[in-house]
Amino acid sequence: GKTFCYPEDMDFWSEKTGCFIAECKANIKKLKYIKSKLVEEINTLTKTENILKSCKYYNPEHFESKRLHKIISQKSAELEELKNCIKDEEEYLHKYIQDKDNFYKKIRAKKGQTK
């Protein structure tokens, strides 16, 4: 992830804060990449299942049919969990940045600055 310091925040520039924000952004980007690959996998498995269902001799009671359906269900549950993780990470980063900004505003107010 990339991050930068806003010009109005240069008085509180911190490499540690910048690195933390960049790490959070990189983690979110990684999770989104994993999500996109998981969506592709689910789509492929679902297409495969649909092709099998259209076959003349398809039997939903066969082990292979049940196993494929179970895998799709498991992957779909993983996807929902991953979506929640991404949402949580984004909310955490947003709150972290807001808290830092509020902290900086309080310090500036005490110093008599009005940025």
Residue, then its C-alpha position, 0 to 999 in steps of 0.5 A: g500500500k501507498t500512503f502520503c502525508y497531507p501538507e497540513d499534517m507535516d507538523f506531525w509527520s510520523e514514519k511509523t504512522g505512515c508505515f502502519i497506514a501503508e501496511c493496512k492498505a496493502n493488507i486490504k489490497k491483498l484480501k481483495y485480490i484473494k476475494s477476486k480469486l475466490v469469486e473466480e473459483i466459485n464461478t468455475l465450480t458453479k459452471t461445472e455443477n450446472i454443466l453436470k446437472s444438464c447431463k442426461y445421467y446426472n444424479p444429485e445423490h452421487f458422491e461426486s455431485k454431493r461433494l461438488h455442491k459441498i465445496i461450492s457451499q464451503k467456498s461461498a461461506e469463505l467468501e462471505e467471511l472474507k467480505n466481512c474481513i475486508k469491511d472490518e479492515e477498511e473500517y478499522l483503517h478509517k477509524y484509525i485515520q479519523d482518531k489520528d486527525n482528531f488527536y492532531k486537531k486537539i494538539r493544534a488547538k492547545k498550541g493555538q494553531t487552527k489548522 
